[in-house]
């Protein structure tokens, strides 16, 4: 079963190239960029598997948080459209 996961990261080393991380996030069946360092992705993987997959693409001192979204959300001025958020995050 697919669920929506919120992925939040802090990339601590300035000047690093994180294009592989962005490509991986965009490889999920459905994704939405919420802010500079927060994405929503739809996946049948669990949070641990997503974390493990993404952690291979960031530095050891970077921060990464993956949480399965719930049934309620509120937002303002996100990059993803309101329609996408309503359809995918509030499932």
N, C-alpha and C positions, 0 to 999 in steps of 0.2 A: 504494500500500500504506500502511496506517495503522501508526503507531508511537506509543509512549508517550514523551512528553517531560516532563522535569522543568523547571519554570519557577520561578526564585528571583529575588526582587527586594528591593531596599532602597529604601524611599521616604524620601528625605532631608529633605524639607520638612515639618515638623509642621503639622498642621491642614489638610492638603490633602484634597480629596474625590476618592477614587479609585474611585467607584462604576462609572464607565465601564470601567475596567480589570477590575474584578470581573465585570461583565456580559459582557465579551468572553471572559474565561477560562471562564465558564459556558456560552458559546455553542458550545464545541467539543462534538463528539458524546458524549464521555465525559470527565468531569473529576472530580478529587478534591482537596480542600484538605488538604494535608499538615500545614502549620503556619501561623502567622500570615502568613508571606511566602513560602510554597512551595506550589506546586500541581503536580499531575500531570494532563496532558491527552493525549487521543488525537487524532491528526491525520494527514492525508495530506500536509500541508505539511512542508517541511524546517525545521530549526532557524533558519536565517537568515530565512525568510519569517515564522515565528512571532515572532521577535525584532522584525523590522521592523513587523509588525502591532501588537504590544503597545507598542513604543516610542513610537508616536503618542499613547498614552494616559497617559504619565507625563512628569514634568518632565525637563529636560535633565541635571540633576545626579543623578537617580535611577540606581540600578544595576539591571541586568537580565541574567540568565544563563539560557540555554535549552540543555538537553543531552538527547540521545536516550538513553532508559534502556536498560540492558543486560539480561542474563539472570539477574542475581543482585542481591539486595537484603536489607537488614536494617533493622529499624525498631523504634521503641518509642514508644508513646503519641501516635500521629498522630491527626489529626482524621478522616481517611478510615478506613473500616472495614478490618479485616484482610482480609476477603473481597474487597473492591474492589481493594486493593493486590495481592493474590495474582493476581487475574484480569487486571489491567491493567498493572501495572508490570513484573512478571516474565513477559515474553511470549516 
